[in-house]
């Protein structure tokens, strides 16, 4: 009897965890929308690849060819990002990045990516910088603005 009661209780807990909205944190991007630093650097330096619009939503646009929108956690910079995006084709590849701090705590990438979703960009991507821009980009010798 105790086993049966424990089984039912475990099943109820499992069902509760599977309910929509229960997860601790849902990211505004899908795994397929993350682009690795190596892949982006390769695209930047390719002669044949279509170039994405690369936008820094953090403190400094260090990546080669990137445009500076400023930290997207601030309303005026989010407005600046919206203005930058307003003239772009919805089918253009857009890559945003920050790199100010560890990715899971970054205050800038989520509001910026939410804006890309709201504006219905079909090829929105986020540069996967799990540590920071220095560790994941600069220390690897990837292309920077000079």
C-alpha positions in Angstrom: 0.0 0.0 0.0 2.8 2.4 0.9 4.5 1.7 -2.4 1.3 2.4 -4.3 0.8 5.7 -2.5 4.4 6.7 -3.2 4.0 5.9 -6.8 0.9 8.0 -7.1 2.5 10.9 -5.3 5.6 10.7 -7.6 3.4 10.6 -10.7 1.5 13.7 -9.5 4.7 15.6 -8.9 6.0 14.6 -12.3 2.8 15.7 -14.0 3.0 19.1 -12.1 6.6 19.6 -13.4 5.4 18.9 -17.0 2.7 21.6 -16.9 3.2 24.7 -19.2 4.5 27.6 -17.2 6.0 25.5 -14.5 9.5 25.6 -15.8 11.9 27.8 -13.8 13.1 29.8 -16.8 12.1 29.7 -20.4 14.5 31.4 -22.8 13.1 33.4 -25.7 15.4 31.5 -28.2 15.5 27.9 -29.2 18.8 25.9 -29.2 18.9 26.1 -33.0 19.1 29.9 -32.8 22.4 29.8 -30.9 25.4 30.4 -33.1 28.9 29.4 -31.9 31.7 32.0 -31.9 33.7 29.8 -34.4 30.8 29.7 -36.8 30.2 33.4 -36.7 33.8 34.3 -37.1 34.0 32.0 -40.1 31.0 33.8 -41.7 32.5 37.2 -41.0 35.7 36.2 -42.8 34.0 34.3 -45.6 34.0 35.9 -49.1 31.0 33.9 -50.2 28.6 33.8 -47.3 25.8 36.3 -46.9 26.7 38.4 -44.0 24.3 38.7 -41.1 23.7 42.0 -39.3 25.6 41.6 -36.1 24.4 43.8 -33.3 26.0 44.3 -29.9 23.3 44.7 -27.2 25.9 45.1 -24.5 28.6 47.6 -23.5 30.9 47.5 -26.5 30.7 46.5 -30.1 34.0 44.6 -30.4 33.2 42.0 -32.9 34.2 42.8 -36.5 31.4 44.5 -38.5 29.1 44.7 -35.4 26.8 47.6 -34.8 26.5 49.1 -31.3 23.0 49.4 -29.9 24.1 49.7 -26.2 23.0 47.6 -23.3 19.4 46.3 -24.1 18.5 46.3 -20.4 18.1 50.0 -20.7 14.9 51.3 -22.4 16.6 53.9 -24.5 19.0 51.3 -25.9 16.2 48.9 -26.6 14.5 51.7 -28.5 17.8 52.2 -30.4 17.9 48.5 -31.3 14.3 48.7 -32.5 15.3 51.7 -34.7 18.2 49.7 -36.2 16.0 46.7 -36.9 13.1 48.8 -38.4 14.9 49.2 -41.8 15.9 45.5 -42.1 14.3 42.8 -44.1 12.5 40.2 -41.9 14.4 37.5 -43.7 17.9 38.9 -43.1 20.0 37.0 -40.6 20.4 39.0 -37.4 22.9 38.0 -34.7 22.9 39.7 -31.4 25.5 39.4 -28.6 26.5 40.9 -25.3 29.3 39.1 -23.5 29.3 41.4 -20.4 29.0 38.5 -18.0 28.1 34.8 -17.9 25.4 34.1 -20.4 22.9 32.7 -17.9 22.9 36.0 -15.9 23.2 38.5 -18.8 20.6 41.3 -18.4 20.8 42.3 -22.1 20.3 39.3 -24.3 16.8 38.4 -23.2 15.1 41.8 -23.8 16.9 42.1 -27.1 16.0 38.6 -28.3 12.4 39.2 -27.2 12.3 42.3 -29.4 13.6 40.2 -32.4 10.8 37.8 -31.8 8.2 40.6 -31.4 9.4 42.1 -34.7 9.1 38.7 -36.3 12.6 38.3 -37.7 12.8 34.9 -39.4 16.5 34.3 -38.9 17.2 35.7 -35.4 20.3 34.3 -33.7 22.1 34.7 -30.5 25.9 34.4 -30.2 26.6 31.7 -27.7 28.9 33.3 -25.2 28.6 31.2 -22.0 31.3 33.0 -20.1 31.9 36.4 -21.6 33.2 38.1 -24.7 36.8 38.0 -23.6 36.9 34.3 -22.8 34.7 33.1 -25.6 35.7 35.4 -28.4 38.8 37.6 -27.9 40.9 34.9 -26.2 40.3 32.6 -29.2 41.7 35.3 -31.6 38.4 35.8 -33.4 37.9 38.9 -35.5 37.4 42.2 -33.7 36.9 45.8 -34.8 40.1 47.7 -34.9 
